[in-house]
Amino acid sequence: MSTVAREQLRQRADYTHKFNANTGRHGWLRLTPAYSVKIVEEIISRYEDPMRVLDPFCGTATTALSAAYHGHGCVTTEINPFLVWLGQAKTAQYSDALIASTRRACVRVVESVKCKAVEPMKAPPIHNIERWWPEETLEFLCALRSGIEVESKEGSPERALLLIAFCRTLIELSNAAFNHQSMSFKDNGQLHFPLDMDMGYVFSEDVRFVLDGAGENPEGSGQVIYGDSRNLSETVDGVFDLVITSPPYANRMSYIRELRPYMYWLGFLDNGRDAGELDWIAIGGTWGVATSKLTDWERPTKSFEHPLLDRTLKGIRHHDNKNGRILANYVAKYFDDMWKHFNSLISVLNDNSEIHYIIGNSTFYGVLLSVEKLYVVMLERLGFEDIDCRAIRKRNSKKELFEFDVSARWTGGRWR
Ligand SMILES: C[S@@+](CC[C@H](N)C(=O)[O-])C[C@H]1O[C@@H](n2cnc3c(N)ncnc32)[C@H](O)[C@@H]1O
């Protein structure tokens, strides 16, 4: 695409996570790096026959759910246990009886919190928790979380649905500006909700929203698997006809940082060190301990190399750039990981399968990192055919940042 045509592209909020908010189960919980279900729908509606779809980077299970609604079978892998849990709940089948029993459980939970009939759980060890919730709200959340434990069975679908509603409530009642945890905090005294508001009502409304989505069961199936997309042959069974995914971007966005309130409250995390360790095993993670590990990271001898990548790394590493060395390591590791991923992908692709990678470029110290071009090079090296790279939207006000659909066909490459 020419530069002029690219510049005419709009930011398109409908191509971002914002579109998902009122789209049934897709809107249950927000994750900023989630892509819009609209992107997936536009790709998937080109295919009529039922297919085996793969999403190696599940996130909030947008692909799996959309594929299942279109009658396909989708397998998706994810390295964050909280997202595996969420994806499994989002793609599950819920009967009318189950939805009715969850509604009754919600009434019991709200009642028991109101009458102080449950012993509140201890607040989770979130750093500076008082910045997130005023004391009274925190007490309410601790009681609500306990009420859910008491009124639903461990591991039951009722509990999963109530906990998803709980996650919505805890963000709605928080001080996080714009009502989202990736944003900065509001100043004291500027609470989103007045302190006298009925917090039980907020939760009941969240349960209602979640149950509306639960009533919309997909025709096809979605299987969400805990696993590493750098090692797909060990993680998934069989071969796939279509891959639709958005891998982590090389932009230092930490999924753990954004998900930490949910993960602490639901018991997926209980200290900062583990949060950093989880970020380190994810591709593109740099939070907490992950940052210091990058300092010592050495590029393996058999890593992906290309003059465009070398030039970019050199620009980032430049001595004028304060953290240039560590950020160059970050980018080099990102491509090492993605190269491992693409190498493992070809072992699980059917002949004539198609892949779509939705990915954005980045900049570091004004040096443009053309991630999409380097994806094209990796796919060419592996023997993919009909490789195409189409800009689909402008990312933000920075004129050089775009999102692309990098697509290709696999016919067995030079390996068969
Ligand atoms: C851009 S997000 C995917 C968003 C997703 N398309 C959605 O709509 O929610 C990338 C995801 O890849 C996951 N991830 C990172 N490294 C991974 C790995 N090695 N194996 C599997 N998943 C990984 C991250 O935890 C994150 O959830």
The ligand as an SDF file (V2000), in Angstrom:
LIG
                    3D

 27 29  0  0  0  0  0  0  0  0999 V2000
   -2.6850   -9.1340   21.6720 C   0  0  0  0  0  0  0  0  0  0  0  0
   -3.1510  -10.2820   22.8970 S   0  0  0  0  0  0  0  0  0  0  0  0
   -4.4220  -11.1910   22.1080 C   0  0  0  0  0  0  0  0  0  0  0  0
   -5.7160  -10.4830   22.1740 C   0  0  0  0  0  0  0  0  0  0  0  0
   -6.8540  -11.3060   21.6370 C   0  0  0  0  0  0  0  0  0  0  0  0
   -6.8580  -11.3430   20.1920 N   0  0  0  0  0  0  0  0  0  0  0  0
   -8.1560  -10.7200   22.1480 C   0  0  0  0  0  0  0  0  0  0  0  0
   -8.9800  -10.3030   21.3170 O   0  0  0  0  0  0  0  0  0  0  0  0
   -8.3310  -10.6380   23.3590 O   0  0  0  0  0  0  0  0  0  0  0  0
   -1.8280  -11.4370   22.9070 C   0  0  0  0  0  0  0  0  0  0  0  0
   -2.0100  -12.5680   23.9000 C   0  0  0  0  0  0  0  0  0  0  0  0
   -0.9390  -13.4980   23.7140 O   0  0  0  0  0  0  0  0  0  0  0  0
   -0.6410  -14.0830   24.9800 C   0  0  0  0  0  0  0  0  0  0  0  0
    0.6990  -14.6900   24.8960 N   0  0  0  0  0  0  0  0  0  0  0  0
    1.9130  -14.0880   25.0030 C   0  0  0  0  0  0  0  0  0  0  0  0
    2.8950  -14.9780   24.8500 N   0  0  0  0  0  0  0  0  0  0  0  0
    2.3020  -16.1790   24.6220 C   0  0  0  0  0  0  0  0  0  0  0  0
    2.8060  -17.4870   24.3690 C   0  0  0  0  0  0  0  0  0  0  0  0
    4.1310  -17.7230   24.3300 N   0  0  0  0  0  0  0  0  0  0  0  0
    1.9280  -18.4800   24.1780 N   0  0  0  0  0  0  0  0  0  0  0  0
    0.5870  -18.2500   24.2210 C   0  0  0  0  0  0  0  0  0  0  0  0
    0.0530  -17.0340   24.4710 N   0  0  0  0  0  0  0  0  0  0  0  0
    0.9000  -16.0040   24.6550 C   0  0  0  0  0  0  0  0  0  0  0  0
   -0.7560  -12.9100   25.9420 C   0  0  0  0  0  0  0  0  0  0  0  0
   -0.9190  -13.3590   27.2690 O   0  0  0  0  0  0  0  0  0  0  0  0
   -1.9620  -12.1680   25.3700 C   0  0  0  0  0  0  0  0  0  0  0  0
   -3.1300  -12.5830   26.0030 O   0  0  0  0  0  0  0  0  0  0  0  0
  1  2  1  0
  2  3  1  0
  2 10  1  0
  3  4  1  0
  4  5  1  0
  5  6  1  0
  5  7  1  0
  7  8  2  0
  7  9  1  0
 10 11  1  0
 11 12  1  0
 11 26  1  0
 12 13  1  0
 13 14  1  0
 13 24  1  0
 14 15  1  0
 14 23  1  0
 15 16  2  0
 16 17  1  0
 17 18  1  0
 17 23  2  0
 18 19  1  0
 18 20  2  0
 20 21  1  0
 21 22  2  0
 22 23  1  0
 24 25  1  0
 24 26  1  0
 26 27  1  0
M  CHG  2   2   1   9  -1
M  END
$$$$
